[in-house]
Amino acid sequence: AVKLFNDDEIDELYVVYNEFKSVASQIAKVRKILPLDFETEEETGESVVDYLYEPDPNTLVK
């Protein structure tokens, strides 16, 4: 995706995902990834979180 952005093949990149609140409640979220917009992130107060997924990707691929 970064290569496509750098080669001007795409203008923006978004990620769409569900934010889990409870079994009965998931909230659809849209997050702009490229181009980076640091001002918007500061205004919303959202921070980048590094999640740990188990099992690791190598185990999933096997």
C-alpha positions in Angstrom: 0.0 0.0 0.0 2.8 2.4 0.8 4.4 1.7 -2.6 1.1 2.4 -4.3 0.9 5.7 -2.4 4.5 6.7 -3.2 4.0 5.8 -6.9 0.8 8.1 -6.9 -1.4 5.1 -7.8 -3.6 5.9 -4.8 -4.3 9.2 -3.0 -5.4 8.0 0.3 -5.5 4.7 2.3 -8.2 4.0 4.9 -8.7 1.0 7.2 -12.3 0.0 8.2 -12.7 -2.2 11.2 -15.1 -3.1 14.0 -14.4 -1.8 17.5 -15.5 -4.4 20.0 -17.5 -3.1 22.9 -19.5 -6.2 23.9 -21.0 -9.3 22.2 -24.0 -7.2 21.3 -22.2 -4.0 20.4 -19.5 -3.4 17.8 -18.8 0.0 16.4 -17.7 0.4 12.8 -14.6 2.6 12.7 -12.8 4.2 9.7 -9.2 5.4 10.1 -7.2 7.3 7.6 -3.7 5.7 7.3 -2.1 7.7 4.4 -1.3 10.4 4.0 -0.3 10.9 7.7 -2.3 13.6 9.4 -0.8 14.3 12.8 -3.1 17.3 13.5 -6.3 15.2 13.4 -4.8 12.6 15.7 -3.9 15.3 18.3 -7.4 16.8 18.0 -9.2 13.5 18.6 -7.0 12.4 21.4 -6.6 9.0 19.9 -3.3 7.3 20.2 -1.6 4.5 18.3 -1.9 1.2 20.2 0.4 -1.7 19.5 -1.7 -4.9 19.9 -0.3 -8.3 20.5 -2.1 -11.1 18.6 -1.7 -14.7 19.6 -0.7 -17.0 18.1 2.0 -15.2 16.1 1.7 -14.8 12.3 4.1 -17.6 11.6 2.0 -20.1 13.5 -1.1 -19.0 11.7 0.4 -19.5 8.3 1.5 -23.0 9.0 
